[in-house]
Structure formats: structure tokens, C-alpha cells
Amino acid sequence: MLTILGFAMIATFLVLIMLKKMSPIAALVLIPALFCVFVGKGAKLGDYVIDGITGLAPTAAMLMFAIVYFGVMIDVGLFDPVVRSILKFCKADPLRIVIGTAVLAAIVSLDGDGSTTFMITVSAMYPLYKRLKMSLVVMTGVAAMANGVMNTLPWGGPTARAATALKVDAGDIFVPMIPALAMGLLFVFALAYVLGRRERKRLGVLTLDEVLEEETETVLVGAGAGKDTKKAGGSGSGVDLPDGPEDTSLQVLDPNRATLRPGLYWFNALLTVALLTAMIMEWLPIPVLFLLGAALALTVNFPHMPDQKARIAAHAENVLNVSGMVFAAAVFTGVLQGTGMVDHMAKWLVDNIPDGMGPHMAFVTGVLSIPLTYFMSNDGFYFGVLPVLAEAGQAHGVSAVEIARASIVGQPLHMSSPLVPAVYVLVGMAKVEFGDHTRFVVKWAALTSLVVLGAGILFGII
């Protein structure tokens, strides 16, 4: 019964948000609460929610201060050179813009954190998508898939979890998988090319005059940077930037904007490198690092109290949206785990693996990792399900390290799971409905995962 109710709860949630019958926050809270009552454990709902919030509180804190930190870095111009290079390549061509989105997301993903990747990628690309009336779900989908492939880096999380759960070396998991993961990344770039051609065909041949092209090279998200309506370009360009607080993400940040700190560029660059290094080396917990980094960045770049308050207020909307979504997700995960639904679902799937598939448990693990890492947290999959799959594989002569390699192929789809806090950063900053993002990305992300799995089998890695 718990198995059926678990699948029913997840299906109900996905259907309601994709049909836009409920907002993600409402669905994440009300649906699990209702199913908790159905299970007969309504009296323990409070305990489940508190356990879920306790588990996700560090993630929420990390996201809150990471948004403030990178928001400040964007305001002061740290990423302007990189963004100008990407935008100079993209120009006004939808094809180049989509490819540029994939490349930028993949490069920034080297830091191992999905939230920062999405903040930087959306900050750079969102204004171009809006200007040219391109599909924003293409941007969120491509960014999520590129980050999903790169999320398999040893410091990204899944590989480390697999290594810990099965007591194998992370290098033995990741290094042999590099060719298969490279194929997955190439597939994402190829998909970006196809989607870009589709956007180019849909929008027709786009031309912007030289003034607009030059101005586009300085576009960067910077909430609160200014609220005046501007028209870019000469006659015939017709590109208007809306005014009002709700449209601050569309403002053009010129090289003379008030928040720029060119004299502190190298300080900010070194601070960011030090922060990412400390995060990769695990010198301190990530929430603590971003808390310290945000405080230091604000103090040095904006020493006057009114300026600090203005920067915090400028990014408060993103902070509230993301942190609210994380705490709502805590209700969903708390009920799913507390009632035992997730354990019963995993056991049912493992028990229904045919005996004849025993010698092919690595392949089975790879296939199962695609839906399982979407419907449950990485912790739940790698520490709850993976050891059972590895034990079944070892009984048929399949090594634990092969099972571990296969377990990471589902990450391109996992990064768009409603249980991943970073995805709410992505859709929130891009102003995309979560249901729209889900409808678009699921099929392509699942296909990317299958490409990685197929390449792994073809190359004899899995």
C-alpha cells in the first residue's frame, strides 16, 4: 500500500504542477500532507516536516547567501568580461545563443554547485532570450542538462555518495566514466544546436543594428540597477525595455553603472576563487563559506550601510522565492521518507528485477538510476537503494565499482527533479513555470542519460 501511495503522491504532484492547477509551493506542501493522512500517520506530520526542514535547512541557508554573494559579484562587474565574450559570440543569433547557454553552463559547473551555475548562466543569458523573444524553457532545459552531466564530477556530490555508499574510490568511478560523460556533454551541445536551429527558424532571420549589438554586449542581470524605460537600437529595431521594479532583470547595465567596482575587480576575483577552492576542498561547510563570503563581499564593496541594504533588498525577491521553495520541498521529502514510502518504492523496484538480469545488474542500475534519482533525493538513492543493487550485482559477479559507475548516469534528469533545490533557482531567476520546465526537459534529459549509459556500455566501462 505504501508503494502505491508513494507513486500516487509523486504522480499527483507532477500532474498538478504541469497542468498548472497548483503552484509548486502549494503542491509541495498540501499534497504530501494529504497523503500523510491517507497513510494513517497524520498525527506525525509535524515530526516529518520538522525532520525534513532540519535536513534541508543548511541547503536553504547556502542558497540564500549564495544568491546574495553572486548577486553582489554580478552587480560589481566580476563576470562582465566573461559575459561580454559569450554575448559577443552569440550576437543576435538564436542558434549561437542556445549553444552559448550550454557552453557557459558546462564551464561554470566546474565549481560543482548547481545553484551558482544557474545564477551565473541565467544572469548572462536571460536578457538576450527576452530581447529576441526566445523560448525561456530552452534556456532552463539546456542549462539543467549541461549541469546534470557535469554534476558527476567527484566534488559534485553523486560520485562521492556512490563511493561512500559502496566503499570504493571516487577516482575509480569517475575517471573511467569520462569518455561516456563526454559523449553525454557532446549530446547536450548537439541538442542545443538542434534547439537553436528550431528557435532560429521560428523567429526568422534576426538582425539588430550596430548600436543594439554593442549594447547587448553589456547586458547583465542586476536587480535594482535602474528603473527607467530605454529603447535600444536605431530605426526599425523596436526593442523596448520595460520599466518598473518587476522588470529590473531586463535593465541594461552600462559600463558606468553605479554598482561597478573596477578598483576591486581583482579582490573580488580572488575572493571568488578562494571561496570555490574552499568549497571544493571542504575546508568549511558550504553554507558557512557563503555566509562569510557574502558578508565580506558586501562589507568591502559597499562599506556604507545604506548601500549594503540596497544590495540586499535588490536580491531579496530571489532569496525569498528560492528559500521558500526549499522549505516547501522539505515537507514533500519529510513525508516521503518519514512514512516509509520511499523505502517501499525502492524495495518494490528491486524485488521486481527478473533473476535473468542478475549478470546485467550494472545496466539495470543505470536504467533505474534515471527515474529513481528523479523521484527521490540523491541521499535516498545512493545510501538506500544503491547498496541493495550492488549486493544483487555482486551475487552475479558484477563488481561494486561497475554498479557505482552506472548509478551516476541519471544525473542529467536528476538536476530537474522537484526535490533538487537548485532547480528552483533556475526557474525562479528565469521566470519560468516549473511545470513548463518539466514538460520540456524530462524527455531530453532522460535521453541524455541514456546516451551516457549507452556510451558506457559501448566503451566497456559499465
Salt bridges, closest charged atoms under 4 A:
ASP75 OD2 - ARG311 NH1 2.75
ASP75 OD2 - HIS315 NE2 2.78
ASP80 OD2 - ARG84 NH2 3.48
ASP80 OD2 - ARG257 NH1 3.20
ASP93 OD2 - ARG200 NH2 2.71
GLU199 OE1 - ARG202 NH2 2.81
GLU215 OE1 - ARG131 NH2 3.86
ASP240 OD1 - LYS231 NZ 3.98
ASP351 OD2 - LYS347 NZ 2.77
ASP379 OD1 - ARG161 NE 2.54
ASP436 OD2 - LYS20 NZ 2.91
ASP436 OD1 - ARG439 NH2 2.32
